[in-house]
Amino acid sequence: MNGKEFVALMSLDWADRKHVGCLQQAGREEVEFFELEQKALAIAEWVNKLRARFNGGRIAIAVEQRRGPLVYALMKYEIFVIFPLNTTAVKNYRKALRSSGAKDDFSDARLQLLFLEKHIHQLRRLDPDSLRTRQLRLLVEGRRNLVDRCSGLGNQLTALLKEYYPTALEVVGDLKTSLACDFLTKYPSLKKAQALKPEQLRAFYQKRNCRSRKAIENRLRILQQAAPLIEEKSILETYELMSHSLVAQMRLLLNAISSFDQKIEILFQGHPDFEIYKSFPSAGSALAPRLAVVFGEDRTRYDNASAISTFSGVAPVRIQSGQKKIVCFRWCAPKFIRQSLVEFSRLTIKKSHWAKAFYWHLRSRGKRHHAAVRALAFKWIRILYRCWKNRICYDESIYLDALRRRNSPLIKLLT
C-alpha cells in the first residue's frame, strides 16, 4: 500500500445527510464499509473511535469534494489528511473499470479508495490546520454557541418580564449584561425597586459605570411613575422565582463568554495574521479571530475568492435550463463560516464609507436587508482574500483609488 505515513486509507462518498465510507487499514487487504451522518455529534463520536483505534495515527481520506460542510468538518481534526478528488477524474476512472456504467454509493466509495491508493503521491493534499488555528476555531465556535444561547435566554426573560414587570425592560436596557442581572437580582419586582430611595438607585447605577446623570434621572422617573401589573403576593413570588432562575443562567453564560474572550484574545495575539485581520473595519475582538479561522493559515487552500464565496454559501446557486433561470440561496454550506462573513459585512456598514454606499444603493433598488448584506459580503470576500493572500493590511484609501481607476459606479455613489 502506498502512503506509508498513514495508518489507514479512507474514502467518503458524500451526500447532504448521510455519507458512505470505505476504510482500508495499512498492511491489510480487506476493506470496511460504513455510513456516517452529516451531524456534528455523529462525526465527533466517529473521530474519537478512529483516534482510539489507531492511537492517533494519521489517516488519508479521499473526498469527491473540495469545499463544503463535510470537508470543513474533517479539517477540524488533526488525524485526517484530506485528498480532494476531481469529479471528472473519478467519473472517467469508473468508466475505465466498469464499462456497464453501474454505480451506487458503496461501489463509488470503494472506487474512490482504490483511486486514492493507486495515485496518492500525485494528488493534492489538504493538511489539517495548525494547532493554534484548530484551538482558535474551537474557541470562537464555542463562544458563538454561548452567544446564541444567551440570546435565546434573553428572549425568554423578556417575555417573562412583559408579563409581570415590564418597567424593568425600560430601566436596564440590554438584558444580556451584568448590570441587568444585578438589577433583577436585587429588585426582582417593581414594588421592591420603588421601595428604595433615589440615592440608593443612583449609587447602584454609578457603581456599575452608568454615569450619565440624564439617563439615571430618566430611569428614576420611570420607576416612580410605573404601576404594578400584578398585586397578588403569591403570584408575584412565583414570577420572581422564575426570574431568578433565568437571571442565574444568564449570569453563568456571561461569565463563560468572558472566559472565552480572554482565552481568544491571548491566543489570537500570537496569530501570524493578527495585524491583517485587525486592520479591517468593525473586525473587533470577536470577529477578527473568526475571520482568521475562516481563511486559516494555508495560502494554497483557496485558489481564488470565488472558491471562498461558494464554499461559505455567500454566493447564491444559479440553476438554468433552457430559458428558465433560477437564483436561490445556497443551503449546503458551513453555517459558522457564512455567519462570520455576513456578520462582519453587516457591521462594516457603519465604519466603511464604500460599504455603506453600496448597501444603501442595493436597498434603494428594492433589495431586502439580508440580501443586501450578503451582496456586500460577496464584495468583502474578494478584499479579504487579496489581503490574506498577499499578507497585507487593509487600507480603504487604496481600495477607493482602485475603484477610481476602474471608473466604478460605486465612486459616483460616494460622491
C-alpha positions as CSV (number, residue, x, y, z in Angstrom):
1,M,0.0,0.0,0.0
2,N,1.3,3.5,-0.9
3,G,1.3,6.3,1.6
4,K,3.3,4.6,4.4
5,E,3.0,7.7,6.6
6,F,-0.7,6.8,7.1
7,V,-2.2,4.1,9.4
8,A,-5.2,3.8,7.1
9,L,-6.7,5.0,3.8
10,M,-10.3,6.0,3.7
11,S,-12.9,7.4,1.2
12,L,-16.2,9.1,1.8
13,D,-18.9,9.2,-0.9
14,W,-20.6,12.3,0.4
15,A,-24.3,13.3,0.5
16,D,-26.3,16.0,2.1
17,R,-27.5,13.9,5.1
18,K,-25.5,10.6,5.2
19,H,-22.1,9.6,3.8
20,V,-21.0,6.1,2.8
21,G,-17.4,5.4,3.6
22,C,-14.8,2.7,2.9
23,L,-11.7,2.1,5.0
24,Q,-8.6,0.0,4.5
25,Q,-6.1,-0.4,7.3
26,A,-2.4,-0.3,6.4
27,G,-0.9,-3.7,5.7
28,R,-4.3,-5.4,5.2
29,E,-6.2,-6.2,2.0
30,E,-9.8,-6.3,3.3
31,V,-11.9,-3.2,3.3
32,E,-14.6,-2.0,5.7
33,F,-17.8,-0.1,4.7
34,F,-19.7,2.2,7.0
35,E,-22.3,5.0,7.0
36,L,-21.8,8.4,8.6
37,E,-24.5,11.0,9.3
38,Q,-23.7,14.7,8.5
39,K,-24.2,15.8,12.1
40,A,-21.5,17.4,14.3
41,L,-22.1,14.9,17.2
42,A,-22.1,11.9,14.9
43,I,-18.8,13.0,13.3
44,A,-17.2,13.7,16.6
45,E,-18.1,10.3,18.0
46,W,-16.8,8.6,14.8
47,V,-13.5,10.5,15.0
48,N,-13.0,9.6,18.7
49,K,-13.4,5.9,17.8
50,L,-10.9,6.2,15.0
51,R,-8.5,8.1,17.2
52,A,-8.7,5.3,19.8
53,R,-8.5,2.5,17.3
54,F,-5.4,3.9,15.5
55,N,-3.7,5.5,18.6
56,G,-4.0,9.0,17.0
57,G,-2.2,8.0,13.8
58,R,-2.9,10.0,10.6
59,I,-5.5,8.8,8.1
60,A,-5.6,9.7,4.4
61,I,-9.1,10.4,3.4
62,A,-10.4,10.9,-0.2
63,V,-13.5,13.1,-0.8
64,E,-15.0,13.9,-4.1
65,Q,-15.4,17.5,-2.9
66,R,-13.0,20.4,-2.5
67,R,-15.2,22.6,-0.3
68,G,-18.4,22.0,1.7
69,P,-19.7,21.1,5.2
70,L,-18.1,17.7,5.1
71,V,-14.6,19.0,4.2
72,Y,-15.0,21.8,6.8
73,A,-15.9,19.3,9.5
74,L,-13.0,17.0,8.7
75,M,-10.5,19.9,8.7
76,K,-11.1,20.3,12.4
77,Y,-9.3,17.1,13.3
78,E,-5.6,16.5,13.3
79,I,-5.8,12.8,12.4
80,F,-7.1,13.5,8.8
81,V,-5.2,14.5,5.7
82,I,-7.8,15.2,3.1
83,F,-7.2,14.4,-0.6
84,P,-9.9,16.1,-2.7
85,L,-10.7,14.1,-5.8
86,N,-11.7,15.7,-9.1
87,T,-15.2,14.6,-10.1
88,T,-14.4,14.2,-13.8
89,A,-11.3,12.1,-13.0
90,V,-13.3,9.8,-10.8
91,K,-16.0,9.5,-13.4
92,N,-13.5,8.5,-16.1
93,Y,-11.9,6.1,-13.7
94,R,-15.3,4.5,-13.1
95,K,-15.8,4.2,-16.9
96,A,-12.4,2.6,-17.3
97,L,-13.1,-0.1,-14.7
98,R,-16.8,-0.6,-15.2
99,S,-17.9,-0.4,-18.8
100,S,-21.5,-1.1,-17.8
101,G,-21.8,2.2,-16.0
102,A,-23.4,0.6,-13.0
103,K,-22.9,2.6,-9.8
104,D,-24.1,3.0,-6.2
105,D,-22.8,4.7,-3.1
106,F,-20.9,1.7,-1.7
107,S,-19.2,0.9,-5.1
108,D,-18.3,4.6,-5.5
109,A,-16.7,4.7,-2.1
110,R,-14.7,1.6,-3.0
111,L,-13.7,3.1,-6.3
112,Q,-12.5,6.4,-4.6
113,L,-10.5,4.4,-2.1
114,L,-8.8,2.5,-5.0
115,F,-8.1,5.8,-6.8
116,L,-6.5,7.1,-3.6
117,E,-4.4,4.0,-3.1
118,K,-3.0,4.0,-6.6
119,H,-2.4,7.7,-7.1
120,I,-1.9,9.1,-3.6
121,H,1.5,10.6,-4.4
122,Q,0.1,12.5,-7.4
123,L,-2.9,14.0,-5.5
124,R,-3.0,17.4,-3.9
125,R,-3.5,17.2,-0.1
126,L,-5.3,19.4,2.4
127,D,-3.3,19.2,5.6
128,P,-5.0,20.0,8.9
129,D,-4.7,23.5,10.2
130,S,-2.0,24.3,12.7
131,L,-2.7,23.6,16.4
132,R,-3.2,27.3,17.1
133,T,-5.8,27.6,14.3
134,R,-7.6,24.5,15.4
135,Q,-7.8,25.7,19.0
136,L,-8.9,29.1,17.9
137,R,-11.6,27.6,15.8
138,L,-13.0,25.6,18.7
139,L,-12.9,28.7,20.9
140,V,-14.7,31.1,18.5
141,E,-17.3,28.5,17.6
142,G,-17.9,27.7,21.2
143,R,-18.2,31.4,22.0
144,R,-20.7,31.8,19.2
145,N,-22.8,28.9,20.6
146,L,-22.8,30.6,24.0
147,V,-23.9,33.9,22.5
148,D,-26.8,32.1,20.7
149,R,-27.9,30.5,24.0
150,C,-27.6,33.9,25.7
151,S,-29.8,35.5,23.0
152,G,-32.4,32.7,23.5
153,L,-32.3,33.1,27.2
154,G,-32.7,36.9,26.8
155,N,-35.8,36.3,24.7
156,Q,-37.3,34.1,27.5
157,L,-36.5,36.7,30.1
158,T,-38.0,39.5,28.0
159,A,-41.3,37.5,27.6
160,L,-41.4,36.8,31.3
161,L,-40.8,40.5,32.3
162,K,-43.5,41.7,29.9
163,E,-46.0,39.5,31.9
164,Y,-45.3,41.0,35.4
165,Y,-42.5,43.6,35.4
166,P,-42.3,45.5,32.0
167,T,-40.8,48.5,33.7
168,A,-37.5,46.6,34.2
169,L,-37.1,46.5,30.4
170,E,-37.0,50.3,30.3
171,V,-34.6,50.8,33.2
172,V,-32.0,48.1,32.5
173,G,-31.7,48.2,28.7
174,D,-30.0,45.1,27.2
175,L,-30.7,42.1,29.3
176,K,-27.5,40.3,28.3
177,T,-25.4,42.5,30.6
178,S,-24.1,42.1,34.2
179,L,-26.0,45.4,35.1
180,A,-29.3,43.8,34.1
181,C,-28.5,40.6,36.0
182,D,-27.6,42.7,39.1
183,F,-30.7,44.8,38.9
184,L,-33.1,41.9,38.5
185,T,-31.4,40.0,41.3
186,K,-31.6,42.9,43.7
187,Y,-35.0,44.3,42.6
188,P,-37.0,41.4,41.1
189,S,-40.3,43.2,41.3
190,L,-41.5,46.8,40.8
191,K,-42.6,47.0,44.4
192,K,-39.0,46.3,45.7
193,A,-37.5,48.8,43.2
194,Q,-39.9,51.5,44.3
195,A,-39.2,50.9,48.0
196,L,-35.6,52.2,47.6
197,K,-34.6,55.8,48.0
198,P,-33.4,57.7,44.8
199,E,-29.9,58.0,46.3
200,Q,-29.6,54.2,46.6
201,L,-30.7,53.7,43.0
202,R,-28.3,56.4,41.8
203,A,-25.5,54.6,43.7
204,F,-26.4,51.3,42.1
205,Y,-26.0,52.7,38.6
206,Q,-22.9,54.7,39.3
207,K,-21.2,51.8,40.8
208,R,-21.7,49.9,37.6
209,N,-20.2,52.6,35.4
210,C,-23.6,54.1,34.4
211,R,-22.6,57.8,35.0
212,S,-25.0,59.6,32.7
213,R,-26.9,61.8,35.0
214,K,-29.7,62.4,32.5
215,A,-30.1,58.6,31.9
216,I,-30.2,57.8,35.6
217,E,-32.8,60.5,36.3
218,N,-34.9,59.3,33.5
219,R,-34.9,55.8,34.8
220,L,-35.7,57.0,38.3
221,R,-38.7,58.9,36.9
222,I,-39.9,55.8,35.0
223,L,-39.7,53.7,38.2
224,Q,-41.6,56.3,40.3
225,Q,-44.4,56.7,37.8
226,A,-44.9,53.0,37.0
227,A,-47.8,51.0,38.3
228,P,-47.5,47.2,39.1
229,L,-49.3,44.8,36.8
230,I,-49.8,42.1,39.5
231,E,-50.7,42.7,43.1
232,E,-51.3,39.1,44.4
233,K,-48.3,38.3,46.6
234,S,-48.2,34.5,45.8
235,I,-48.4,35.1,42.0
236,L,-45.7,37.7,42.3
237,E,-43.4,35.4,44.3
238,T,-43.8,32.8,41.6
239,Y,-42.7,35.2,38.9
240,E,-39.8,36.4,41.0
241,L,-38.6,32.7,41.3
242,M,-38.8,32.2,37.6
243,S,-36.9,35.5,37.0
244,H,-34.2,34.5,39.5
245,S,-33.8,31.2,37.6
246,L,-33.3,32.8,34.2
247,V,-31.0,35.5,35.6
248,A,-28.8,32.9,37.2
249,Q,-28.5,31.1,33.9
250,M,-27.8,34.4,32.1
251,R,-25.0,35.3,34.6
252,L,-23.3,31.9,34.1
253,L,-23.4,32.3,30.3
254,L,-22.0,35.9,30.5
255,N,-19.2,34.7,32.8
256,A,-18.4,31.8,30.4
257,I,-18.4,34.2,27.4
258,S,-16.0,36.5,29.3
259,S,-13.7,33.5,29.9
260,F,-13.8,32.6,26.2
261,D,-13.0,36.2,25.3
262,Q,-9.9,36.2,27.5
263,K,-8.6,33.0,26.0
264,I,-9.3,34.0,22.5
265,E,-7.6,37.4,22.9
266,I,-4.4,35.7,24.3
267,L,-4.3,33.1,21.5
268,F,-5.2,35.5,18.7
269,Q,-2.5,38.0,19.6
270,G,0.1,35.3,18.7
271,H,-1.6,34.5,15.3
272,P,0.8,35.3,12.4
273,D,-2.0,37.3,10.6
274,F,-3.2,39.2,13.7
275,E,-2.4,42.6,12.2
276,I,-4.1,41.8,8.9
277,Y,-7.5,41.0,10.4
278,K,-7.3,43.8,13.0
279,S,-6.9,46.3,10.1
280,F,-10.4,45.7,8.8
281,P,-13.2,48.0,9.9
282,S,-15.5,46.6,12.6
283,A,-13.3,43.5,12.9
284,G,-13.1,43.8,16.7
285,S,-12.1,41.3,19.4
286,A,-15.0,38.9,18.4
287,L,-15.0,39.0,14.6
288,A,-11.3,39.3,13.8
289,P,-10.5,35.8,15.2
290,R,-13.5,34.4,13.4
291,L,-12.1,35.7,10.1
292,A,-8.8,34.2,10.9
293,V,-10.5,30.8,11.4
294,V,-12.4,31.2,8.1
295,F,-9.3,31.6,6.0
296,G,-6.8,29.6,8.0
297,E,-3.0,29.8,7.5
298,D,-2.6,27.6,4.4
299,R,-2.4,30.1,1.5
300,T,-2.9,27.3,-1.1
301,R,-6.2,26.2,0.3
302,Y,-8.3,28.5,-1.8
303,D,-7.5,29.1,-5.5
304,N,-9.4,32.3,-5.7
305,A,-12.0,34.5,-3.9
306,S,-14.9,32.7,-5.7
307,A,-13.9,29.4,-4.0
308,I,-14.5,31.0,-0.7
309,S,-17.8,32.6,-1.8
310,T,-19.2,29.3,-2.9
311,F,-17.8,27.3,-0.1
312,S,-19.1,29.7,2.6
313,G,-22.6,29.8,1.0
314,V,-22.4,33.6,0.4
315,A,-22.6,33.2,-3.3
316,P,-26.1,32.0,-4.5
317,V,-26.8,29.0,-6.5
318,R,-27.7,29.5,-10.2
319,I,-29.9,26.9,-11.9
320,Q,-30.5,27.3,-15.6
321,S,-32.3,25.1,-18.0
322,G,-33.3,26.4,-21.4
323,Q,-34.9,29.8,-20.9
324,K,-35.6,29.2,-17.3
325,K,-33.2,30.7,-14.8
326,I,-33.4,30.5,-11.0
327,V,-31.1,32.1,-8.4
328,C,-31.6,30.7,-4.9
329,F,-30.0,30.6,-1.5
330,R,-27.1,28.1,-1.0
331,W,-28.3,25.9,1.8
332,C,-25.5,23.4,1.8
333,A,-22.7,25.4,3.4
334,P,-20.8,25.7,6.7
335,K,-23.2,27.8,8.8
336,F,-20.5,29.3,11.1
337,I,-18.3,30.5,8.2
338,R,-21.2,32.1,6.4
339,Q,-22.4,33.7,9.6
340,S,-19.0,35.1,10.3
341,L,-18.6,36.7,6.9
342,V,-22.2,38.1,6.8
343,E,-22.0,39.5,10.4
344,F,-18.6,41.2,9.6
345,S,-20.1,42.7,6.4
346,R,-23.2,44.0,8.3
347,L,-21.0,45.8,10.9
348,T,-18.8,47.4,8.2
349,I,-21.8,49.5,7.0
350,K,-21.2,51.8,10.0
351,K,-17.4,52.0,9.6
352,S,-16.7,51.9,5.9
353,H,-17.9,54.6,3.5
354,W,-18.0,52.5,0.4
355,A,-19.7,49.6,2.2
356,K,-22.4,52.0,3.5
357,A,-22.9,53.5,0.0
358,F,-23.1,50.0,-1.6
359,Y,-25.6,48.7,0.9
360,W,-28.0,51.7,0.6
361,H,-27.7,51.6,-3.2
362,L,-28.9,48.0,-3.1
363,R,-31.7,48.9,-0.7
364,S,-32.8,51.7,-3.0
365,R,-33.1,49.2,-5.8
366,G,-35.6,47.1,-3.7
367,K,-33.2,44.6,-2.2
368,R,-34.1,43.3,1.3
369,H,-31.7,43.9,4.2
370,H,-30.3,40.3,4.3
371,A,-29.9,40.1,0.5
372,A,-28.1,43.4,0.5
373,V,-25.7,42.3,3.3
374,R,-24.9,39.1,1.6
375,A,-24.1,41.0,-1.6
376,L,-21.8,43.2,0.4
377,A,-20.2,40.1,1.9
378,F,-19.6,38.9,-1.6
379,K,-17.5,42.1,-2.3
380,W,-15.7,41.9,1.1
381,I,-14.6,38.3,0.4
382,R,-12.6,39.5,-2.6
383,I,-10.9,42.1,-0.5
384,L,-10.3,39.8,2.4
385,Y,-8.9,37.1,0.1
386,R,-6.4,39.5,-1.6
387,C,-5.2,40.9,1.8
388,W,-4.9,37.3,3.1
389,K,-3.1,36.0,0.0
390,N,-0.6,38.9,-0.2
391,R,-0.2,39.2,3.6
392,I,-1.0,42.9,3.6
393,C,-3.2,45.0,5.9
394,Y,-6.4,46.6,4.6
395,D,-6.3,50.3,3.6
396,E,-9.6,51.8,2.5
397,S,-7.8,54.6,0.6
398,I,-6.1,52.0,-1.6
399,Y,-9.3,50.3,-2.4
400,L,-11.0,53.6,-3.2
401,D,-8.1,54.5,-5.6
402,A,-8.6,51.1,-7.3
403,L,-12.3,51.9,-7.7
404,R,-11.5,55.3,-9.3
405,R,-9.0,53.7,-11.7
406,R,-11.7,51.3,-12.9
407,N,-14.2,54.1,-13.0
408,S,-16.5,52.0,-10.8
409,P,-20.1,53.2,-10.4
410,L,-19.6,52.9,-6.6
411,I,-17.4,56.1,-6.7
412,K,-20.4,58.1,-8.0
413,L,-22.4,56.9,-5.1
414,L,-19.7,58.0,-2.7
415,T,-19.5,61.5,-4.2
